[in-house]
Amino acid sequence: MKRFCFLLMTAVSLSACGLAVRMEARDEMNGSKAAYKSCLAENPKNISACEALRLAYEADLKAFQATAGGASASRDLYDP
């Protein structure tokens, strides 16, 4: 019985860590997306000025997809 409780507590702890990682990745991705959208709004005639932010957003999106399974997040890439 003690072993079962230990395994259960370990599983709960690991799932909580995974949740924190997914939430952090989501927050990073949303922050990059907001910065990229803001840059696009400020530079409608010079989109190339936002290239670094686009690349950062794409990297954060891929990291989020890797942690969250990414099925619903994949459409975010084409909807800044």
C-alpha positions as CSV (number, residue, x, y, z in Angstrom):
1,M,0.0,0.0,0.0
2,K,2.8,2.4,0.8
3,R,4.4,1.7,-2.6
4,F,1.1,2.5,-4.3
5,C,0.8,5.8,-2.4
6,F,4.4,6.7,-3.3
7,L,3.8,5.9,-7.0
8,L,0.6,7.9,-7.0
9,M,2.3,10.9,-5.4
10,T,5.1,10.7,-7.9
11,A,2.7,10.6,-10.8
12,V,0.8,13.7,-9.4
13,S,4.1,15.6,-8.9
14,L,5.3,14.8,-12.4
15,S,2.0,15.9,-14.0
16,A,2.1,19.2,-12.1
17,C,5.6,19.8,-13.4
18,G,4.4,19.1,-16.9
19,L,1.5,21.5,-16.5
20,A,3.9,24.3,-15.3
21,V,6.1,23.8,-18.4
22,R,3.1,23.9,-20.7
23,M,1.8,27.1,-19.1
24,E,5.2,28.7,-19.3
25,A,5.5,27.8,-23.0
26,R,2.0,29.1,-23.7
27,D,2.8,32.4,-21.9
28,E,6.1,32.8,-23.9
29,M,4.2,32.0,-27.2
30,N,1.4,34.5,-26.4
31,G,4.0,37.2,-25.5
32,S,5.9,36.7,-28.7
33,K,2.6,36.7,-30.7
34,A,1.5,40.0,-29.1
35,A,4.9,41.6,-29.8
36,Y,4.8,40.4,-33.4
37,K,1.2,41.7,-34.0
38,S,2.1,45.0,-32.4
39,C,5.1,45.4,-34.7
40,L,3.0,44.6,-37.7
41,A,0.4,47.2,-36.7
42,E,3.2,49.8,-36.2
43,N,4.9,48.9,-39.5
44,P,2.2,48.1,-42.0
45,K,4.4,49.2,-45.0
46,N,7.6,47.7,-43.7
47,I,6.8,44.1,-42.6
48,S,10.5,43.2,-42.8
49,A,11.1,45.3,-39.7
50,C,9.2,42.6,-37.8
51,E,11.3,39.6,-39.1
52,A,13.1,39.0,-35.8
53,L,9.9,39.1,-33.9
54,R,8.3,36.7,-36.4
55,L,11.1,34.3,-36.0
56,A,10.9,34.5,-32.2
57,Y,7.2,33.9,-32.3
58,E,7.6,30.8,-34.6
59,A,10.2,29.4,-32.2
60,D,8.0,29.9,-29.2
61,L,5.1,28.5,-31.0
62,K,7.0,25.3,-31.9
63,A,8.2,25.0,-28.3
64,F,4.6,25.3,-27.1
65,Q,3.4,22.7,-29.6
66,A,6.1,20.4,-28.4
67,T,4.9,20.7,-24.8
68,A,1.2,20.8,-25.4
69,G,0.9,18.2,-28.1
70,G,0.2,21.2,-30.4
71,A,-2.9,20.0,-32.3
72,S,-4.9,23.1,-31.7
73,A,-1.8,25.4,-31.6
74,S,-0.6,24.6,-35.1
75,R,-3.1,27.0,-36.7
76,D,-1.7,29.8,-34.6
77,L,1.4,29.9,-36.8
78,Y,-0.5,31.4,-39.7
79,D,-2.7,33.7,-37.6
80,P,-0.4,36.2,-35.9
